[in-house]
Amino acid sequence: MKFTKMHGLGNDYLYVFGEVPEKIAALSVRLSDRHFGAGSDGMIYIGPSKIADFSMRIFNADGSEAMMCGNGIRCVGKYVYDKGYTDKTRLTVETLSGVKTLRLHLQNGKVDRVTVSMGKAETASPQTLEVDGEAVEYSPVSVGNPHAVIFCADAEAAPVTVLGPQLEHHPAFPGGVNVEFVQVLSARELRMRVWERGSGVTMACGTGACASTAAAVSRGYCMPDTPITVRLDGGALEITVSPDGEATMTGPAAFVYEGETIGC
């Protein structure tokens, strides 16, 4: 099996163009292992679609299937253009959370950055959960997948590896949840760290950046229709959220290497 390792701000996946194999969960676990495998946050399969230009399916490092990945879909855009599967610079991709529209930005004939129309980020009023006897306030947001956005004074000191898995597996979220720890640096800048459902700590999360920005707008920390810089461990994304919650994300996509497995 041939694969391409790519990343969006360090959020890395192994990309395969073709049909999803029957034992994909075990394969994703094995190849994603950073000591005994290729090392990644999971695998993404690209294929044809009856309703869009391409389709993508995302499998986390623990073998579970994800609905959407903002960093991953940018890399899908770069993959299909740079490898000659399309000559379009505006294309659509079918995901489990709906069809997304991509606008590819080229540099020297290759895709350098991608703008993605992420759909509506649906926010709800802040809620409080008890975790280990402590009250934790979070903003629920759905960007086609669930997020719990926690605003904090210092994102660097946030208990990402402790509170992240506790919330991911909390009874309030029977299907799990992505957890973002967000510090408001200014009305135009956020600092975000993330615990991703099924993958743990990752360098970046595109849907999480959209969810965090939407939560910040809903709580009055940021303004709608304004480009907001979201700084993640792997770099920065630019997110704009309209008054009705439509989110747009712009960020880089990069190749790492090509690989081939034997006996999979």
N, C-alpha and C positions, 0 to 999 in steps of 0.2 A: 504494500500500500504506500503510495506516494503522498506526502503531505507538505504543506508550507507553514512554517511558523511565522506568525505576524503579531504585531502588538499595536495597541492604541494607548499611548502614555504608560506603557509597562503592563497593561492588562492584556496578557498574551494568551493566544489560542493556537491550536493546530488546525489548519484549514484543509479540507478535502473536497474536491469537486467530484460528486458521484452519489450513489445510493447509500443510505445509512445501513450499516450491517446489522444483523440480528442481535449480536452480542455487544452492542455499542456501549452499554453501561460499564461492563468489565473492561472494554478496550480503552474508554476514556479514563477510567481510574488508573490503569496500568501506564498509559502513555503520558498522563499528566504528572505522574510522580517525578519530583524534581531530583531525586537521587537515583532511581532505577529506571526512569523513563526519559522521554524527551524533555519533560518539564513544561507545564503550562497551567493556566486556570481552567482548561477544559478543551473540548474539540468543537469545531463548527463545520457542518456539512453544507455545501452549496449545491443547488440543483435547479432544475427547471420549475416553472410554475404556470398554472393555467390562468392565474389572475394578475400576475406581475411579470417583470422581466426575469427575475430569479427568485429562488426561495432559500431560506437559511434555517437550519435547526441547530440548537445550541445545547451541548452536554457539558455539565460542570465537572470539576475534578473529582467529585464524589459519585459521578455516574448519573445524577439526576438531570432531567431536562429542564432548561430555562425557557421562559417565554420570549425574552428579548434581551439584547445586549447592545448598548449604545456604542461602546468602543469596538465591539465585534462587527457591527454592521458597517462601520466606516471601513474596516479592513476588507469586508466583502466587496465593497465598491472598488477599492484599489485592486483587489485580486482579479475581479472579472474584467476590469479595464486593462490593467497592465499585462495580463496574460492573453488578451485578445478575444475574450468571449463576447465583448461588446465594444462598439465605438461610441456609445452614447455617453454624454457627460451629465445627463439627467436620466435617472432610471429608478425603477421601483423594485422593492424586495419584499416578498411575503414572509411574515414571521408569525409565530403563534399569538402575538398580540396585535395582528393586523398588518396591512400593507404600509410600508414606509417609503417615502420619497427621498432620494439622495441627489445632491448636486456635487459633482466632482470638480475639484480645483487642481489644475495641472501645473507642473513645473518641469520643463525640459521633456515634455511628452509623457510624463508619468504622474500618477495621482499623488499629490502631496498632502492635501487636506480635503475633508469631506464635510458638507453641511447636510444634516439630516432633519427632516420634519418628523418629530418624534410622536406627534399626536397630542392628545389632551392629557395634562397632568391634573388628576382629580384630587383635590385636597379636602381634608375634613378638619373640624375643630380639634385643637390639642386635647390629648387624652393622657391619663395617668395609669400606670401599671405598678404593681408591687413586685419588686425583684429582690430576693434575699432580705426582705424586711424594709427595703428602701423604696420610696416613691420615685418613679421615673416618668417624667413628662416627655411626650413625643408628639410629633405631628404626623398623622397617617396620610400617605400619598400613594396613589396608584398611577403608574406610567405604563400600564399594560402588565405590570408586575408590582408586587406590594413593597412599600418602603415605610420605615419608621425613622423619621428625621428628628434628631435630638440636637437642640441648640445648646452650646456650651461656651464657657468663657475662654477656654484654651484647648483647641483641637489636638495640639501636640501631647497634652497630658490626659486626653480622654481615655477611658478604660476600654479601648476597642476590642482587645482580645479577651476581656472578661465579660463585659456587658453585651458585646456583640453576639456571642453564641448563646448567652442566656435568653436574649430576646428572640433570636432566630428560632429557638425551640420552645418558646413560651406557649402555654396552652391557648393564649389569646390569638395565636397565629398557627392554626392547625397545619397549614401548608408551608410554614416558614415565612421569613420576612428578611429583606435587606435592611441593614441598619447603618444610617449615616450620622456622623458626629460633626456638627457644623459650627464654625466660629464666624461671626459677622465681622469682617475687617473694615468694611465701609458699605455705603449704599450700592456700590458697584463691584464689590469684591467679597468672595466667601472663601474660607479655608475648610476643606472637607476631607475626612478620613472615613473609610468604609469597611464594614464587615458584610461580605456578599453571601447571600443564601447559597449553600452548596459548595462554596469555594473558600470561605474565610476571608482573611485580610487580602485585599488586592491593591495594586498600585493606583488603580483608577476605576471608576464605574460611571458610564455615560448616563444610564437611566437614573442612577443615584444623584448625579449632578443636576439633572433636570428636576428630580423630586425635591432636592434641597433648595433649588432656586424658586420653585413653585411655592414651597412652604415659606420661604423668606418673603416672597411677594405677598402671600396671603396674610402674613403676620405684620406686614408693614415695614420690614427691614430693608426691602428693595422695592423698586418701582417696576410696574409692568412695561412691556414694549421697550425695555432698556437692556442693552447687552451687559450681562453680568459675567465677570471672570471668576470661575470656580477653580481654585488651586487644590490639586490633589497630590498625593505622594509622587506620582509619575509625571506631573506637569499640569498645564492649565487647559481648560475647555472654556469656550464662550457659549453662554446659554441665554436665550431670550424667551420670556414667557409672556404671552398676550394677556389682556384682561380676562378673557374667557378660558385661559389655561393652556392654550396651544403652545407647545414647547419646541424650540429650534436649537439644535446643537451643532457647533462647528469645532473640529479638532483634527489632529494629524492621524495618519495611518502609515505603518512602516513594515517592510519585510525584515525578517531576521535571518532565516535560512530555509533551504529546501531539504527534505529528508525522505528516507524510504525505510519502511519496516519489512522484515522478513518473517514469515511464519505466523502472521496475524490472522 
